[in-house]
């Protein structure tokens, strides 16, 4: 079975446990960035692209619940797993209210952590085939009808080309997440060579222009990765 492509943000203030967890996760094939307090974790989250967050609840400077709330304001979908020494029911409920996908109570086994990560990934990630069957999307104040290839805001309609519509749909299927450049090139242009990559950059610029009338919508370049469509 192919290993999930997961880059993990790990926030743990216990240096011994944090170092052990990072080494274990990387040995299992998950690139992991370790932060020793909540503020450092949130700053790192804004700086780099992650697919999964593991947050200790009790941390200095900023606790795990606060970090999770701030991350959820930016990304509603990224999986969050809490690590906690607490077993009180209200703490568990608080984490779930924030939007946590799961929690682990210390002490826990490394094997259990790995099983939880894989289980959450299966529940939350898109299908391996990539695209959903959806044909209608809301992008901030815009509506996008993929079947008609029309992007609309208020009474303004923009008719898209086939490639523009395909690219926008792939971005919508991964809204607030990263669309890998190579995946888009392979699926739409059928080859991820240099010339097709430059062509895709032109299409991205055109989509960015089409989406400029809603300031809450952003189409970002993620250096070395691909593109991210950000919208409510």
Beta strands, then each sheet from edge to edge (+ up, - down):
strand 1: 8-11
strand 2: 32-35
strand 3: 52-56
strand 4: 79-84
strand 5: 102-105
strand 6: 136-139
strand 7: 142-145
strand 8: 150-153
strand 9: 156-159
strand 10: 178-180
strand 11: 218-222
strand 12: 226-230
sheet 1: 2+ 1+ 3+ 4+ 5+
sheet 2: 6+ 7- 8+ 9-
sheet 3: 10+ 12- 11+
end
